[in-house]
């Protein structure tokens, strides 16, 4: 008997293992979450979220529930019967299943009473009361009310033809549940087998011809009813046919033909086209528009930037989402209340014009991708507007607006004190060295690389763990790739190297004492020769702050003076942008120099830098107002000392054999606590 019990248990386990586990559809997953949120109100209760000020309700997913927002707007929580259930007077929740009746009666039970009325007028009632297995995508009462009056009048005035055809287009001659409504599928309608296009999105929203299913899976004896939020119309044209027939898209039609993209928009596919109207093109400066229209590469990039790889109906958007375009970059497609947005702007004037191979949303503003812009246009749309004005005032616009391959190093606005944008002759010369020859990407740069500028200088590249720098300035944002040139946003105004380290020190009156000390120590040749040095240069004030006896002793001993100066010189180039929270650099004399950053101030061995990044051909000079001293040895904590002393004591006790050693234990402990013993016993 026991053997049979074990056998049946094993059989049961194997049967579970062998049974495939079907993954829930996105809609079912969201519905389940709404059930969980509503279960405290009774059986079969679902939590719903309604956008304030609208009639739009949604089953709630986890993100919406915690944010309490849809399309950026606050929501009102309500608790309603889940699909297929109804309330019973005096009982909690929705314990009763809706009566299973035919489709005609189900329309009334789910609140689609206007659709029910029109089935009477169109003499469709006998068909949806009779035998068969149908799916009816029934427009809600609000959907019928939203139809333009002239369209509704034309439908109901000729009920035997137009209204019946319209209702048949909302029907499929088979039962389809939400599980059957897979993303990207099509089903033949009961009107001339015209296709109904289904999209089932990851956020749980299901659409048919871009109409959202608002009440789903309402079972009937002869089929299934899904209530939708709009009246849907037959689709016969592809996307390009819209362009051909709408005069408001004439400029776009011309641009598509010039770019050779007509065939693509006529072929099978699943596209979303954000179609710029004639008005959108007219908003662009004529010179810019002519340049793009005359450049096939830029034009194709511009048009592909308006096309997504998949169909995205407006009703499926509940939050901002980055979506990939055919051009290869992304658009932020979102919504603000009832408005659909692109990159945060409500520029969509007409939504959900569905074609056989995609959907069109009309926009009243042209979207220009970086890849179709000149370097100057890239800079104008960035955080470097002050620098952009200076480049224009300096007469460098021709280098930044044509087909010349360049890379612009544009200092961010914060690099200019108080927003100062005064142009001087010195500034003009400097700006030419902010333009590099060739279209470069930051991914191409490597440590020690040299770059040629329009001003004739060579700039060095420094790669650090936390930053990528060109001379004293580091890249502050991702570079932008334009049509012929690239843009690097830099954190500072560039300071090109203007001589050796020794030249830099001699040219600055703050370092006259240091220059004399270098000469006295015999280090002039070192700081003039080719190399990679970082010198923390003490100012005259730094030397004056030394005790007079120490200063005189130092200056009178060339060897000691040389060691002190060499302790201030690192053996690599380290600009301030390459210094992270804790950085070490090896000096020419001594163990190490510790660099830290606190509240944007850089410290070397706890001495703050008074100035930084004076660039030289063989290194960089940082200014300190104190002579840098070696850091004191780190003192171990009392707890670490005690632990170390106990460990040493145990080791010594194991080796002691005489009783005298034990009797003198107190003396031994005193020795262990001494400074010399800590040095001896420090782990290696």
C-alpha positions in Angstrom: 0.0 0.0 0.0 2.8 2.4 0.9 4.5 1.5 -2.3 1.4 2.4 -4.3 1.2 5.7 -2.4 4.7 6.7 -3.4 4.1 5.6 -7.0 1.0 7.8 -7.3 2.9 10.7 -5.8 5.7 10.3 -8.3 3.1 10.1 -11.1 1.4 13.3 -9.9 4.8 15.2 -9.8 5.7 13.9 -13.3 2.4 15.0 -14.6 3.0 18.6 -13.4 6.5 18.6 -14.8 5.2 17.4 -18.2 2.4 20.0 -18.3 3.5 23.1 -20.3 3.2 26.3 -18.4 1.6 28.9 -20.6 2.9 32.4 -20.2 0.3 35.0 -19.6 -0.2 37.7 -22.2 0.6 41.3 -21.2 -3.1 42.1 -20.9 -3.7 39.1 -18.6 -0.7 40.0 -16.5 -2.0 43.6 -16.0 -5.5 42.3 -15.3 -4.1 39.9 -12.7 -2.4 42.8 -11.0 -5.6 44.8 -11.0 -7.4 41.8 -9.4 -4.7 41.7 -6.6 -5.1 45.4 -5.9 -8.9 45.0 -5.8 -9.2 41.8 -3.8 -9.6 43.6 -0.4 -12.9 44.9 -1.8 -14.3 41.4 -2.4 -14.1 38.7 -5.0 -13.6 39.5 -8.7 -13.0 43.2 -8.1 -10.4 45.0 -10.2 -8.6 48.2 -9.4 -9.0 50.8 -12.2 -7.1 54.1 -12.7 -8.8 57.0 -14.4 -6.9 60.1 -15.7 -8.3 63.1 -13.8 -10.6 65.3 -16.0 -11.1 62.5 -18.6 -13.2 59.4 -19.0 -10.1 57.2 -19.8 -9.8 54.2 -17.5 -7.1 51.6 -17.4 -6.4 48.4 -15.6 -3.4 49.2 -13.4 0.1 47.7 -13.8 2.7 47.9 -11.0 4.4 51.1 -12.2 1.1 53.0 -12.7 -0.1 51.9 -9.3 2.8 53.2 -7.3 3.3 56.4 -9.4 -0.5 57.1 -9.4 0.0 58.7 -12.8 -0.8 57.9 -16.4 0.4 60.2 -19.2 2.0 62.4 -16.6 -1.4 63.2 -15.0 -2.7 62.2 -11.6 -5.2 59.3 -11.5 -8.3 58.5 -9.5 -8.5 54.9 -8.2 -11.8 53.1 -8.5 -12.8 49.5 -7.9 -15.1 47.8 -10.4 -16.2 44.3 -11.4 -13.6 42.4 -13.4 -14.7 41.4 -16.9 -17.5 38.8 -16.9 -18.7 39.5 -13.3 -21.4 41.6 -11.6 -22.5 42.7 -8.2 -25.1 41.0 -6.1 -27.2 43.2 -3.7 -26.1 42.8 -0.2 -22.9 40.9 -0.9 -19.4 42.1 -1.0 -17.5 42.4 -4.3 -18.7 40.9 -7.6 -19.5 37.3 -6.7 -21.8 36.5 -9.7 -20.8 35.7 -13.2 -22.7 37.7 -15.9 -25.5 35.6 -17.4 -24.3 33.9 -20.6 -26.6 35.3 -23.3 -26.2 36.0 -27.0 -24.1 38.9 -28.4 -27.1 41.2 -28.9 -28.0 41.0 -25.2 -24.4 41.1 -24.1 -24.0 44.5 -25.8 -26.6 45.9 -23.5 -25.1 44.2 -20.4 -21.7 45.7 -21.0 -23.0 49.2 -21.6 -22.5 49.3 -25.4 -26.2 50.4 -25.8 -25.6 52.7 -28.8 -24.0 49.8 -30.8 -27.0 47.6 -29.7 -29.4 50.3 -31.0 -27.6 50.5 -34.3 -27.7 46.8 -34.8 -31.5 47.1 -34.6 -31.5 49.9 -37.2 -29.2 48.0 -39.6 -31.2 44.8 -39.1 -28.1 43.0 -37.8 -29.9 41.9 -34.6 -31.2 38.5 -36.0 -27.6 37.6 -37.0 -26.0 38.3 -33.7 -28.9 36.6 -31.8 -28.7 33.5 -33.9 -26.3 30.6 -34.3 -22.7 31.1 -35.1 -19.5 32.1 -33.4 -18.6 35.7 -33.7 -16.3 38.3 -32.2 -17.8 41.8 -32.0 -15.4 44.8 -31.4 -18.2 47.0 -30.2 -17.7 50.8 -30.0 -18.6 52.3 -26.7 -21.3 54.9 -26.4 -18.6 57.6 -26.1 -17.0 56.3 -29.3 -20.2 56.9 -31.3 -20.6 60.4 -29.7 -17.1 61.3 -30.7 -17.8 60.7 -34.4 -18.1 63.9 -36.5 -21.7 64.7 -37.1 -21.5 64.5 -40.9 -19.9 60.9 -40.7 -22.5 59.7 -38.3 -25.4 61.2 -40.4 -24.1 59.5 -43.5 -24.0 56.1 -41.7 -27.4 56.2 -40.1 -29.2 57.8 -43.1 -28.5 54.7 -45.3 -28.9 52.0 -42.7 -29.2 49.0 -45.0 -25.9 49.6 -46.6 -23.4 51.9 -44.9 -24.3 51.2 -41.3 -24.5 47.5 -41.8 -21.2 47.5 -43.6 -19.6 49.5 -40.8 -20.9 47.1 -38.1 -19.8 44.1 -40.1 -16.3 45.6 -40.2 -16.3 45.4 -36.4 -17.0 41.7 -36.5 -14.9 38.5 -37.1 -16.6 35.2 -38.0 -15.0 33.3 -35.1 -14.6 33.6 -31.3 -11.4 35.5 -30.3 -10.4 36.0 -26.7 -7.7 38.4 -25.6 -5.2 35.5 -25.6 -5.9 35.1 -29.4 -5.2 38.8 -30.1 -1.5 38.5 -30.6 0.7 41.5 -31.5 0.9 42.1 -35.2 -1.8 39.7 -36.2 -4.6 40.5 -38.7 -8.1 38.9 -39.0 -10.5 39.2 -41.9 -13.6 41.1 -40.9 -17.1 40.3 -42.0 -17.1 43.2 -44.4 -15.5 42.0 -47.6 -12.8 40.2 -45.6 -11.1 43.6 -45.0 -8.3 43.2 -42.4 -8.5 44.1 -38.8 -5.1 44.9 -37.4 -4.3 43.8 -33.8 -1.5 45.2 -31.6 -1.0 43.7 -28.1 1.6 45.9 -26.4 3.9 45.0 -23.5 2.1 47.4 -21.2 -1.1 45.3 -21.5 -3.0 47.5 -23.9 -4.6 45.8 -26.9 -5.8 47.7 -29.9 -7.7 46.9 -33.1 -7.0 49.3 -35.9 -5.6 51.6 -33.1 -8.9 51.6 -31.2 -8.2 50.5 -27.5 -10.1 47.6 -26.0 -11.6 49.1 -22.8 -13.8 46.1 -21.8 -12.3 42.8 -22.9 -13.4 39.1 -23.0 -17.2 39.6 -22.5 -18.4 36.0 -23.2 -21.6 35.3 -25.1 -23.4 32.1 -26.1 -22.5 32.8 -29.7 -19.2 34.5 -29.4 -17.2 37.2 -27.7 -17.7 41.0 -27.2 -14.8 43.4 -26.8 -15.8 47.1 -26.2 -13.5 49.5 -28.0 -13.0 53.3 -27.5 -13.7 54.4 -31.1 -15.5 53.5 -34.2 -13.1 51.9 -36.6 -13.1 52.3 -40.4 -11.9 50.1 -43.2 -8.2 50.3 -44.2 -7.4 50.1 -47.9 -4.4 52.3 -48.5 -0.7 52.0 -47.7 1.2 54.8 -46.0 2.4 56.3 -49.2 -1.1 56.6 -50.5 -1.8 59.0 -47.6 1.1 61.1 -48.8 -0.2 61.0 -52.4 -3.7 62.1 -51.5 -3.2 64.7 -48.7 -2.2 68.2 -49.9 -1.1 69.0 -46.4 1.8 66.5 -46.9 2.9 67.8 -50.3 6.4 68.8 -49.1 6.9 65.5 -47.4 5.8 63.6 -50.5 8.4 65.6 -52.5 11.1 64.8 -50.0 10.3 61.1 -49.9 10.6 60.9 -53.7 13.9 62.8 -53.7 15.3 60.4 -51.1 14.2 57.3 -53.1 12.0 56.0 -50.2 8.7 55.7 -52.1 9.0 52.0 -52.7 9.6 51.3 -49.0 6.5 53.2 -47.9 4.4 51.2 -50.5 5.8 47.8 -49.4 4.6 45.5 -46.7 5.7 46.4 -43.2 4.8 47.6 -39.7 5.9 51.3 -39.6 5.0 54.4 -37.6 5.4 57.6 -39.6 5.5 60.9 -37.8 4.5 62.9 -40.9 5.7 66.6 -40.9 3.1 68.8 -42.5 3.8 71.6 -45.0 3.7 74.0 -42.0 6.4 72.0 -40.2 8.8 72.3 -43.2 8.0 76.1 -43.5 9.2 76.7 -39.9 12.8 75.6 -40.8 15.1 78.4 -42.1 15.1 78.3 -45.9 18.9 77.8 -46.1 18.9 74.9 -43.8 16.0 73.2 -45.6 17.6 73.7 -49.0 20.8 72.3 -47.7 19.1 69.1 -46.4 16.9 68.7 -49.5 20.0 69.0 -51.7 22.0 66.4 -49.7 20.6 62.8 -50.3 22.4 61.4 -47.3 21.2 64.1 -44.9 17.7 63.9 -46.4 17.4 60.2 -46.0 18.6 60.4 -42.3 16.0 63.2 -41.7 13.1 61.1 -43.1 14.2 57.9 -41.4 14.3 59.8 -38.1 10.5 60.2 -38.5 9.9 56.5 -38.9 9.7 53.9 -36.2 10.3 50.2 -36.8 7.0 49.1 -35.3 3.4 50.3 -35.2 2.6 52.5 -32.2 -0.9 53.7 -31.8 -1.5 56.7 -29.6 -3.8 54.8 -27.3 -1.0 52.4 -26.4 1.2 55.2 -25.0 0.8 55.7 -21.2 4.3 57.1 -20.4 7.4 58.3 -22.1 9.3 55.5 -23.9 12.4 55.7 -26.0 11.7 54.0 -29.4 14.2 53.2 -32.1 13.9 54.9 -35.5 15.0 53.7 -38.9 17.7 56.3 -38.7 19.3 54.3 -35.8 18.7 56.7 -32.9 15.7 57.0 -30.6 12.7 59.3 -30.2 11.0 59.7 -26.8 7.4 58.9 -27.6 5.1 59.8 -24.7 2.0 61.6 -23.7 0.8 64.5 -21.6 -2.8 64.0 -20.6 -4.8 63.5 -23.8 -1.9 64.8 -25.9 0.7 62.5 -27.6 4.2 63.9 -27.3 7.5 63.6 -29.2 10.7 64.3 -27.2 8.5 66.0 -24.6 6.7 68.3 -27.1 3.0 68.1 -27.9 3.5 68.6 -31.7 1.1 65.9 -33.0 -1.9 67.5 -34.8 -3.6 64.3 -36.1 -3.3 60.8 -34.7 -3.7 57.2 -35.8 -4.2 57.4 -39.5 -3.9 53.7 -40.1 -2.7 52.2 -43.4 -2.1 48.6 -44.5 1.6 48.8 -43.6 1.6 51.2 -40.7 0.2 54.2 -38.9 0.7 57.9 -39.5 0.7 60.6 -36.9 0.8 64.2 -38.3 3.2 66.6 -36.7 3.6 70.4 -37.0 7.3 70.5 -36.3 10.1 69.0 -38.3 12.5 66.7 -36.4 16.1 67.1 -37.5 18.5 64.4 -36.3 22.1 65.2 -35.4 23.3 63.3 -38.4 21.7 65.8 -40.7 23.0 68.9 -38.9 26.1 71.0 -39.4 28.5 71.3 -36.5 27.3 74.8 -35.8 23.7 73.6 -35.7 24.7 70.9 -33.2 26.4 73.5 -31.0 23.4 75.9 -31.2 21.1 73.1 -29.9 23.4 72.2 -27.0 24.6 73.6 -23.7 27.4 75.6 -25.4 25.5 78.6 -26.7 28.0 81.2 -25.4 30.8 79.4 -27.3 28.7 79.2 -30.4 28.2 83.0 -30.4 31.9 83.5 -30.0 32.8 81.1 -32.9 30.3 83.0 -35.1 31.7 86.4 -34.1 35.2 85.2 -34.8 34.3 84.5 -38.4 34.7 80.7 -38.1 31.2 79.9 -39.2 32.4 78.7 -42.7 34.4 76.0 -41.1 31.4 74.8 -39.0 28.6 75.1 -41.6 30.0 73.5 -44.7 31.3 70.1 -45.7 34.7 70.4 -44.1 35.4 67.5 -41.8 36.1 69.0 -38.4 35.5 68.3 -34.7 34.5 71.2 -32.5 35.6 71.4 -28.9 32.8 73.6 -27.5 33.2 74.8 -23.9 29.9 74.5 -21.9 28.3 77.7 -20.8 29.4 77.1 -17.2 33.0 77.4 -18.4 32.6 81.2 -19.0 32.6 83.3 -15.8 29.3 85.2 -15.4 28.4 84.2 -18.9 31.0 86.6 -20.4 31.2 86.3 -24.1 33.5 89.1 -25.0 35.6 88.5 -28.1 39.2 89.7 -28.1 42.0 89.1 -30.6 43.5 86.6 -28.2 40.1 84.8 -27.8 39.8 84.7 -31.6 43.2 82.9 -31.9 42.3 80.6 -29.1 39.0 79.6 -30.7 40.8 78.3 -33.9 42.5 75.8 -31.6 39.1 74.6 -30.4 38.5 73.2 -33.9 40.2 69.9 -34.7 40.9 68.7 -38.2 38.9 65.6 -39.2 35.6 64.2 -37.9 36.6 62.4 -34.7 34.7 60.2 -32.3 35.6 60.1 -28.6 35.7 56.3 -29.1 38.6 56.8 -31.4 40.8 58.7 -28.9 43.6 57.0 -27.0 46.1 58.1 -24.4 49.1 60.0 -25.8 47.4 60.7 -29.1 48.0 64.1 -30.7 45.3 66.1 -32.6 45.8 68.9 -35.1 43.9 72.1 -34.8 43.0 74.7 -37.4 45.2 77.1 -35.5 48.2 74.9 -36.3 48.8 73.5 -32.8 49.0 69.9 -31.7 46.8 68.9 -28.7 47.4 65.8 -26.5 44.8 63.3 -25.4 44.8 62.0 -21.8 42.7 59.0 -20.9 41.9 58.6 -17.2 39.8 56.1 -15.3 37.1 58.7 -14.8 37.5 61.1 -17.7 38.7 61.6 -21.3 40.6 64.9 -21.6 42.2 67.0 -24.3 44.9 69.1 -22.7 43.3 70.8 -19.6 39.7 70.3 -20.7 37.7 67.1 -20.4 34.6 65.9 -22.3 31.5 66.8 -20.3 28.8 65.1 -22.4 28.5 62.4 -25.1 29.8 63.6 -28.4 27.3 64.5 -31.1 27.8 63.2 -34.7 26.8 65.6 -37.4 26.7 65.4 -41.2 30.3 66.3 -41.7 31.6 67.1 -38.3 31.4 66.1 -34.6 30.8 68.1 -31.4 32.5 67.6 -28.1 31.0 69.5 -25.2 34.0 70.4 -22.9 34.1 71.3 -19.3 36.6 74.2 -19.6 38.0 76.6 -22.2 41.0 75.0 -23.8 44.5 76.1 -22.6 47.0 75.0 -25.2 50.6 74.3 -24.1 52.7 77.4 -24.6 56.3 76.2 -23.8 58.0 73.9 -21.4 57.3 73.6 -17.7 60.3 75.9 -17.1 58.9 78.4 -19.6 55.5 78.4 -17.8 57.1 79.0 -14.4 59.4 81.8 -15.7 56.4 83.5 -17.3 54.5 83.7 -14.1 55.7 86.1 -11.4 54.1 83.9 -8.7 57.0 81.4 -9.2 60.1 83.6 -9.1 61.4 82.0 -5.9 60.7 78.5 -7.2 62.5 79.3 -10.5 65.6 80.4 -8.5 65.4 77.3 -6.4 65.2 75.1 -9.5 68.2 76.8 -11.0 70.2 76.5 -7.7 69.3 72.8 -7.5 70.4 72.2 -11.1 67.0 71.0 -12.3 66.5 73.6 -15.1 67.5 71.1 -17.9 65.1 68.5 -16.5 62.1 70.8 -16.7 63.1 72.0 -20.2 63.6 68.5 -21.8 60.9 66.4 -23.4 58.9 64.5 -20.8 55.6 64.0 -19.0 55.7 65.9 -15.8 53.1 67.1 -13.3 54.6 69.8 -11.0 52.8 71.0 -7.9 54.5 74.5 -8.0 54.8 76.3 -4.6 54.3 80.0 -5.0 56.5 82.8 -3.5 54.0 82.9 -0.6 54.5 79.2 0.0 58.2 79.7 0.5 57.7 82.8 2.6 55.5 80.8 4.9 58.4 78.4 5.8 60.2 79.2 9.1 63.2 81.4 8.3 65.7 78.9 9.6 64.2 76.1 7.6 64.0 78.2 4.4 67.7 79.3 4.7 68.8 75.8 5.4 66.9 74.5 2.4 68.3 77.1 0.0 71.8 76.5 1.3 71.8 72.8 0.6 71.4 72.1 -3.1 70.9 68.3 -2.5 68.2 68.8 0.0 66.6 71.5 -2.2 66.7 69.2 -5.2 65.0 66.4 -3.3 62.3 68.8 -2.1 61.6 70.1 -5.6 61.6 66.6 -7.1 59.1 65.5 -4.4 56.8 68.1 -6.0 57.1 66.6 -9.5 55.1 63.6 -10.7 56.4 61.3 -13.4 53.2 61.5 -15.5 50.8 64.2 -16.8 47.8 64.4 -14.5 45.3 67.3 -15.2 42.7 68.2 -12.6 39.9 66.5 -14.6 41.7 63.1 -14.2 41.8 63.2 -10.4 39.1 61.1 -8.8 38.2 60.7 -5.1 41.6 59.2 -4.3 44.4 59.2 -6.8 48.2 58.5 -6.3 51.1 59.8 -8.3 54.7 58.7 -8.0 57.1 61.7 -7.5 60.6 61.9 -8.8 61.8 61.7 -5.2 60.0 60.1 -2.3 57.2 57.5 -2.0 54.0 59.0 -3.3 51.7 62.0 -3.6 48.0 61.5 -2.6 45.4 63.5 -4.5 41.8 63.8 -3.3 38.8 65.9 -4.3 36.5 67.5 -1.7 33.7 69.9 -2.8 35.3 70.4 -6.2 38.7 71.4 -4.5 41.7 69.2 -5.3 44.2 68.5 -2.6 47.7 67.1 -2.8 48.9 65.6 0.4 46.1 67.6 2.1 47.3 70.9 0.5 44.6 72.5 -1.6 45.4 73.6 -5.2 45.2 77.3 -5.6 45.2 77.1 -9.4 45.4 74.2 -11.8 46.1 73.1 -15.3 48.8 75.5 -16.6 49.7 73.4 -19.6 53.2 72.9 -20.9 54.6 71.0 -23.9 56.3 68.5 -21.5 53.7 68.5 -18.6 51.3 70.4 -16.5 51.7 72.9 -13.6 49.4 73.0 -10.6 49.7 75.9 -8.1 50.0 75.4 -4.3 50.3 78.1 -1.7 52.1 75.7 0.7 55.2 73.6 0.3 53.9 70.0 0.1 55.1 67.7 2.9 55.1 63.9 3.0 52.1 62.4 4.7 52.6 61.1 8.2 52.5 57.3 8.6 49.0 56.1 9.2 48.5 55.4 13.0 46.6 52.2 13.6 43.5 52.4 15.7 43.4 51.3 19.3 41.3 48.3 18.4 43.8 47.3 15.6 46.7 47.8 18.0 45.0 45.6 20.7 44.3 42.9 18.1 47.8 43.0 16.8 49.3 42.9 20.3 47.2 39.9 21.3 48.3 38.0 18.1 51.9 38.8 18.8 51.6 37.8 22.4 50.2 34.4 21.4 53.0 33.9 19.0 55.6 34.8 21.6 54.0 32.8 24.3 54.1 29.7 22.1 57.9 30.1 21.9 58.5 30.9 25.6 59.6 27.9 27.6 60.9 29.4 30.8 58.7 30.3 33.8 60.5 33.6 34.0 59.1 34.6 30.7 55.6 34.0 32.0 56.3 35.9 35.3 57.6 38.9 33.3 54.4 39.0 31.1 53.5 42.6 32.3 56.9 43.8 31.1 56.4 42.0 27.8 53.0 43.6 27.2 54.6 47.1 27.8 57.1 46.3 25.1 54.3 45.2 22.7 52.6 48.5 23.2 55.7 50.5 22.4 56.0 52.3 19.0 59.0 50.2 18.0 57.2 47.0 18.6 54.3 48.1 16.4 56.8 48.6 13.6 58.4 45.2 14.1 55.1 43.4 14.4 53.3 45.0 11.5 52.1 42.3 9.1 54.1 42.2 5.8 
